[in-house]
Amino acid sequence: MNHDPSAHAPVHGFGADRAPHYDAQAAVSLAGYQAAYELGVSALAAHLDGQDTASLLHVGLGTGAELLPYHRFSAPGWRFTGVEPSAPMLAVARKRLEEEGLLSRTQLHEGELRTLPQGPPFDGAQLMGVLHHVEGEAARVELLREVTRRLKPGAPLVLGCRIGQDPELTKVEFRRLRAYGVAVEKLEARRQAMAKMQPIESDAALFAMFAKAGLVEPKTLFVSLQYKVFLARFEP
């Protein structure tokens, strides 16, 4: 999924060599890649149903794929702000959103979330595939707080990230990747990257961080092995 656009050091590996192929790679890496995005948008749309206008913050927009499901939800008055630190990824997003007719409704911001100018609070936000790339609980909580500082009270947040590091589930994940033809050297590189990632330990550990950022009533939207998507609500 996408990477770290937070107030912390940028994650490497999302440059010009990878950006054009990112979505194809992600669809192999995560079973249900498109479903995760569709359910995230479904949750935001359900929470904001009936609002003719809404502003939504998408942190770590990547190639813009997570905005495409909005086509199904008949909300032409909704506007999006996409934050993305990688210029090559943002270039792919800009081209894709223009082709899909969504660019006119989207403000793209190149940089970390902390560099996004303050403006009116958002009606909702999405943070997909970002938090597990941030090192350490304090930095993760600060990223969540940076998001909630920009939300209206009661606004929904959809968040997707890796949870835990179960050896049996990791074995399932890597066996699936082998079946999709991922080369041995790439599997080894992935194994090494995962070993350094320091994933969030459990749902409970994530929910404790949510609470510190004023995020309440988390609900599970999607699970694919060790990647999970949650819906929570901001209550300051």
C-alpha angles and dihedrals in degrees: 000000000000128000145235117306093161133118090278136085111303119252115244124228101062099094137118093293092060108027098081091051099036099105095048090049093046092051088058095041095051121041105220096021094155093041090057090056093044093051091047091055090043090056094049091045092049091051093048097037112148096025110124090197130033138156118219130192118214111191116199093016093179110176094350095251092131091065096056096082089065087081088077097052104067097228105134092161094061118105130201136210114200119197117197130159096199114084094199092052091047091051089056090048093050093052093045095048091048091052091048095048094245101106094085088059095046132080110203119205121191110210144045120318093253089063094058107109115247115256140150112326118267126246092224144345143211128209110181125179094348113098098064089059092060113091119233135005096264092055091045092052090048091053090051090049091049088056096046092047085067097048134091115242108273093022118146124240123199113200130181124188145139115276123197132341107249112178094216094050090045088054090052091049094051094044089055091050090052089052089055090055100254107166120249093242091053091049090052091049089051091049091053092047091051091050090057096043099084094210123212104275102226147339087267092055091051092047090052088056089047090055092053089056095046095257114143142183098022115198128190114244103170140006127191110171103293098351117090136180121209137188119215136164129231114236111168 
